[in-house]
Amino acid sequence: MRFPYVQFRGKFSPIVPIRFRLKNGDWTEFKACVDSGAGYSIFHADITEILGLKLEEGDKAYVTVGDGSLIPVYSHQIMIQIADDEFEAMIGFSRRLGIGFNIIGRRDIFERFKVCFDEKEKVVEFI
């Protein structure tokens, strides 16, 4: 599946749709930046309320972010959908995610797909 880059804060970035399964079985969609340098997928904590999860019931860990600081992240195993593929993935949530967008990192995602960034064409592919 090919996704065109999206303009964000004046720059084109590999921001793609990702769907999370709700407790009632429905799906809800969010946008997230694909980041090959991120070990984990991290979304803003507000999303846990939408998903019917309790933030603090997740596995707590501290993750180093771009400025070198540590932020608390609570991980939950949930059903997601990227491209046409549905699967369970460990997704982290944090109140301190301050970069302005959600992150799709390597764990459980890059292990499932070959992820190709084409900066010239401004597209990202999940194969």
Long-range contacts (C-beta under 8 A, 24 or more apart in sequence): 1-82, 1-83, 1-84, 1-125, 1-126, 2-123, 2-124, 2-125, 3-123, 3-124, 3-125, 3-126, 4-122, 4-123, 5-122, 5-123, 5-124, 6-31, 8-33, 8-100, 8-101, 9-100, 12-122, 13-101, 14-117, 14-124, 15-101, 16-82, 16-104, 16-124, 16-126, 18-80, 18-81, 18-82, 18-102, 18-104, 19-80, 19-81, 19-82, 20-47, 20-51, 20-78, 20-79, 20-80, 20-91, 21-78, 21-79, 21-80, 21-81, 21-86, 22-50, 22-51, 22-52, 23-51, 23-52, 27-81, 30-102, 31-101, 31-102, 32-101, 32-102, 32-103, 32-104, 33-101, 33-102, 33-103, 33-104, 34-104, 34-115, 34-117, 34-124, 35-103, 35-104, 35-105, 36-106, 36-110, 36-115, 36-117, 38-103, 38-104, 38-105, 38-106, 39-63, 39-105, 39-106, 39-107, 40-73, 40-75, 40-90, 40-92, 40-103, 40-105, 40-106, 40-107, 41-89, 41-90, 41-91, 41-92, 41-102, 41-103, 41-104, 41-105, 41-107, 41-108, 41-109, 42-73, 42-91, 42-92, 42-93, 42-94, 42-97, 42-102, 42-103, 42-105, 43-91, 43-92, 43-93, 43-94, 43-97, 43-102, 43-103, 44-93, 44-94, 44-95, 44-97, 44-102, 45-74, 45-93, 45-94, 45-95, 45-97, 47-93, 47-102, 48-74, 48-76, 48-93, 51-78, 53-78, 53-93, 55-93, 55-95, 58-92, 58-93, 61-92, 63-92, 63-94, 65-98, 65-99, 66-99, 71-96, 71-97, 72-96, 82-109, 82-113, 82-126, 83-113, 83-126, 85-112, 85-113, 85-126, 87-112
